[in-house]
Amino acid sequence: MKRLGVVILLASLLALVSCSRKTSSTGGETAGLHPQLLVTSLPAGVEGVELARTGLHVIKGYQFVKDSDSTFAIARMSDGQHVTSGGCGCAVTGGCEPEMTDGGIIICKANDCTDCGLRLTVAGANTMIFKY
């Protein structure tokens, strides 16, 4: 009887761990998200972010600022200056918006979107970084 209790306890713990992995995002991992990286490096002049597995990681000393439903900026914490800008968009239809995960990764969340993509704008030129 004691052994059955231990087995049930272990099974319950494994189920909880499995569920938490599916719903949480840490260290650049986002459950269920399999984006396609479209570049090998960020464009020259990008400040405050670096490439991560599922999106853009905000570097210490910088912060994510959501400008609109589809655009964002990266600002220096020391002076509030916006140093990098970007956004999310759909190739055909629907909505796509930037959000920050618990792990400090900027991703694009698709809402009935066809080919949701994350782009950065540097010196007036848009560069698509990820496709979700």
Short mmCIF file of the C-alpha atoms (twelve columns), coordinates in Angstrom:
data_MODEL
# 
_entry.id   MODEL 
# 
loop_
_atom_site.group_PDB 
_atom_site.id 
_atom_site.type_symbol 
_atom_site.label_atom_id 
_atom_site.label_alt_id 
_atom_site.label_comp_id 
_atom_site.label_asym_id 
_atom_site.label_seq_id 
_atom_site.Cartn_x 
_atom_site.Cartn_y 
_atom_site.Cartn_z 
_atom_site.pdbx_PDB_model_num 
ATOM 1   C CA . MET A 1   0.000  0.000  0.000   1 
ATOM 2   C CA . LYS A 2   2.869  2.354  0.837   1 
ATOM 3   C CA . ARG A 3   4.462  1.704  -2.558  1 
ATOM 4   C CA . LEU A 4   1.214  2.613  -4.382  1 
ATOM 5   C CA . GLY A 5   1.142  5.956  -2.548  1 
ATOM 6   C CA . VAL A 6   4.726  6.707  -3.609  1 
ATOM 7   C CA . VAL A 7   3.933  5.804  -7.244  1 
ATOM 8   C CA . ILE A 8   0.868  8.075  -7.235  1 
ATOM 9   C CA . LEU A 9   2.887  10.908 -5.693  1 
ATOM 10  C CA . LEU A 10  5.657  10.564 -8.313  1 
ATOM 11  C CA . ALA A 11  3.142  10.412 -11.155 1 
ATOM 12  C CA . SER A 12  1.462  13.580 -9.858  1 
ATOM 13  C CA . LEU A 13  4.790  15.416 -9.629  1 
ATOM 14  C CA . LEU A 14  5.746  14.394 -13.165 1 
ATOM 15  C CA . ALA A 15  2.365  15.614 -14.453 1 
ATOM 16  C CA . LEU A 16  2.856  18.979 -12.729 1 
ATOM 17  C CA . VAL A 17  6.359  19.402 -14.150 1 
ATOM 18  C CA . SER A 18  5.110  18.515 -17.617 1 
ATOM 19  C CA . CYS A 19  2.264  21.048 -17.421 1 
ATOM 20  C CA . SER A 20  4.533  23.820 -16.145 1 
ATOM 21  C CA . ARG A 21  6.980  23.307 -19.019 1 
ATOM 22  C CA . LYS A 22  4.179  23.650 -21.543 1 
ATOM 23  C CA . THR A 23  2.899  26.928 -20.144 1 
ATOM 24  C CA . SER A 24  5.989  28.760 -18.988 1 
ATOM 25  C CA . SER A 25  8.730  30.554 -20.832 1 
ATOM 26  C CA . THR A 26  12.201 30.968 -19.408 1 
ATOM 27  C CA . GLY A 27  15.692 31.286 -20.724 1 
ATOM 28  C CA . GLY A 28  14.591 32.027 -24.266 1 
ATOM 29  C CA . GLU A 29  12.357 28.982 -24.568 1 
ATOM 30  C CA . THR A 30  8.684  29.546 -25.297 1 
ATOM 31  C CA . ALA A 31  6.356  26.558 -25.223 1 
ATOM 32  C CA . GLY A 32  4.857  25.615 -28.564 1 
ATOM 33  C CA . LEU A 33  6.764  28.308 -30.426 1 
ATOM 34  C CA . HIS A 34  8.925  27.207 -33.354 1 
ATOM 35  C CA . PRO A 35  10.024 30.373 -35.155 1 
ATOM 36  C CA . GLN A 36  12.241 30.430 -38.192 1 
ATOM 37  C CA . LEU A 37  15.345 32.621 -37.821 1 
ATOM 38  C CA . LEU A 38  15.815 34.520 -41.080 1 
ATOM 39  C CA . VAL A 39  19.199 36.205 -40.445 1 
ATOM 40  C CA . THR A 40  22.614 35.117 -39.204 1 
ATOM 41  C CA . SER A 41  23.230 38.356 -37.290 1 
ATOM 42  C CA . LEU A 42  21.373 41.518 -36.381 1 
ATOM 43  C CA . PRO A 43  21.708 44.550 -38.680 1 
ATOM 44  C CA . ALA A 44  24.484 47.030 -37.918 1 
ATOM 45  C CA . GLY A 45  23.308 49.737 -35.537 1 
ATOM 46  C CA . VAL A 46  20.925 47.586 -33.481 1 
ATOM 47  C CA . GLU A 47  21.367 48.344 -29.784 1 
ATOM 48  C CA . GLY A 48  19.903 46.711 -26.693 1 
ATOM 49  C CA . VAL A 49  18.901 43.280 -28.048 1 
ATOM 50  C CA . GLU A 50  20.578 40.077 -29.146 1 
ATOM 51  C CA . LEU A 51  19.398 37.025 -31.037 1 
ATOM 52  C CA . ALA A 52  17.800 34.268 -28.966 1 
ATOM 53  C CA . ARG A 53  16.343 30.935 -30.020 1 
ATOM 54  C CA . THR A 54  12.730 32.143 -30.212 1 
ATOM 55  C CA . GLY A 55  13.045 35.930 -30.539 1 
ATOM 56  C CA . LEU A 56  15.084 38.902 -29.399 1 
ATOM 57  C CA . HIS A 57  16.596 38.925 -25.913 1 
ATOM 58  C CA . VAL A 58  16.623 42.343 -24.246 1 
ATOM 59  C CA . ILE A 59  20.109 43.030 -22.850 1 
ATOM 60  C CA . LYS A 60  20.590 44.217 -19.251 1 
ATOM 61  C CA . GLY A 61  20.349 48.005 -19.049 1 
ATOM 62  C CA . TYR A 62  17.663 48.216 -21.742 1 
ATOM 63  C CA . GLN A 63  13.896 47.847 -21.674 1 
ATOM 64  C CA . PHE A 64  11.106 46.792 -24.015 1 
ATOM 65  C CA . VAL A 65  8.567  49.546 -24.754 1 
ATOM 66  C CA . LYS A 66  5.381  48.627 -26.614 1 
ATOM 67  C CA . ASP A 67  4.518  51.578 -28.886 1 
ATOM 68  C CA . SER A 68  1.318  50.306 -30.516 1 
ATOM 69  C CA . ASP A 69  -0.500 47.044 -31.206 1 
ATOM 70  C CA . SER A 70  2.167  46.128 -33.751 1 
ATOM 71  C CA . THR A 71  5.306  48.144 -32.921 1 
ATOM 72  C CA . PHE A 72  7.861  48.336 -30.129 1 
ATOM 73  C CA . ALA A 73  11.031 50.141 -29.155 1 
ATOM 74  C CA . ILE A 74  14.063 49.313 -27.075 1 
ATOM 75  C CA . ALA A 75  15.057 52.093 -24.679 1 
ATOM 76  C CA . ARG A 76  18.158 52.663 -22.597 1 
ATOM 77  C CA . MET A 77  17.277 52.523 -18.906 1 
ATOM 78  C CA . SER A 78  19.880 55.156 -18.065 1 
ATOM 79  C CA . ASP A 79  18.289 57.959 -20.108 1 
ATOM 80  C CA . GLY A 80  15.049 56.555 -21.599 1 
ATOM 81  C CA . GLN A 81  16.332 57.122 -25.140 1 
ATOM 82  C CA . HIS A 82  14.751 54.824 -27.751 1 
ATOM 83  C CA . VAL A 83  17.696 53.189 -29.526 1 
ATOM 84  C CA . THR A 84  16.104 50.396 -31.577 1 
ATOM 85  C CA . SER A 85  12.642 50.013 -33.071 1 
ATOM 86  C CA . GLY A 86  10.740 47.141 -34.582 1 
ATOM 87  C CA . GLY A 87  7.403  45.505 -34.965 1 
ATOM 88  C CA . CYS A 88  5.319  42.527 -35.890 1 
ATOM 89  C CA . GLY A 89  3.246  42.075 -38.998 1 
ATOM 90  C CA . CYS A 90  1.377  39.584 -41.130 1 
ATOM 91  C CA . ALA A 91  2.201  38.789 -44.733 1 
ATOM 92  C CA . VAL A 92  -1.426 38.411 -45.789 1 
ATOM 93  C CA . THR A 93  -4.192 38.671 -43.178 1 
ATOM 94  C CA . GLY A 94  -4.803 38.929 -39.447 1 
ATOM 95  C CA . GLY A 95  -3.037 40.556 -36.540 1 
ATOM 96  C CA . CYS A 96  0.379  40.028 -35.029 1 
ATOM 97  C CA . GLU A 97  1.657  41.828 -31.952 1 
ATOM 98  C CA . PRO A 98  4.920  42.042 -30.020 1 
ATOM 99  C CA . GLU A 99  5.104  40.771 -26.469 1 
ATOM 100 C CA . MET A 100 7.796  40.087 -23.908 1 
ATOM 101 C CA . THR A 101 8.020  36.609 -22.376 1 
ATOM 102 C CA . ASP A 102 8.887  35.942 -18.734 1 
ATOM 103 C CA . GLY A 103 12.405 35.123 -19.911 1 
ATOM 104 C CA . GLY A 104 12.954 38.612 -21.390 1 
ATOM 105 C CA . ILE A 105 12.471 37.518 -25.009 1 
ATOM 106 C CA . ILE A 106 10.521 39.641 -27.482 1 
ATOM 107 C CA . ILE A 107 8.308  37.494 -29.706 1 
ATOM 108 C CA . CYS A 108 5.414  38.134 -32.057 1 
ATOM 109 C CA . LYS A 109 2.074  36.659 -31.058 1 
ATOM 110 C CA . ALA A 110 -0.138 35.796 -34.037 1 
ATOM 111 C CA . ASN A 111 -3.883 36.476 -33.942 1 
ATOM 112 C CA . ASP A 112 -5.377 34.760 -37.020 1 
ATOM 113 C CA . CYS A 113 -2.258 35.872 -38.854 1 
ATOM 114 C CA . THR A 114 -0.797 34.478 -42.045 1 
ATOM 115 C CA . ASP A 115 3.031  34.429 -41.770 1 
ATOM 116 C CA . CYS A 116 3.575  36.510 -38.633 1 
ATOM 117 C CA . GLY A 117 7.020  38.102 -38.656 1 
ATOM 118 C CA . LEU A 118 9.270  40.107 -36.316 1 
ATOM 119 C CA . ARG A 119 11.237 42.908 -37.949 1 
ATOM 120 C CA . LEU A 120 13.690 45.583 -36.856 1 
ATOM 121 C CA . THR A 121 13.980 49.043 -38.399 1 
ATOM 122 C CA . VAL A 122 17.457 50.561 -38.681 1 
ATOM 123 C CA . ALA A 123 18.116 53.824 -40.543 1 
ATOM 124 C CA . GLY A 124 14.717 53.537 -42.241 1 
ATOM 125 C CA . ALA A 125 15.327 50.006 -43.537 1 
ATOM 126 C CA . ASN A 126 13.156 47.108 -42.300 1 
ATOM 127 C CA . THR A 127 14.823 43.741 -41.768 1 
ATOM 128 C CA . MET A 128 12.717 40.639 -41.081 1 
ATOM 129 C CA . ILE A 129 14.400 38.710 -38.243 1 
ATOM 130 C CA . PHE A 130 11.967 35.897 -37.339 1 
ATOM 131 C CA . LYS A 131 8.962  34.261 -38.949 1 
ATOM 132 C CA . TYR A 132 6.433  32.624 -36.588 1 
# 
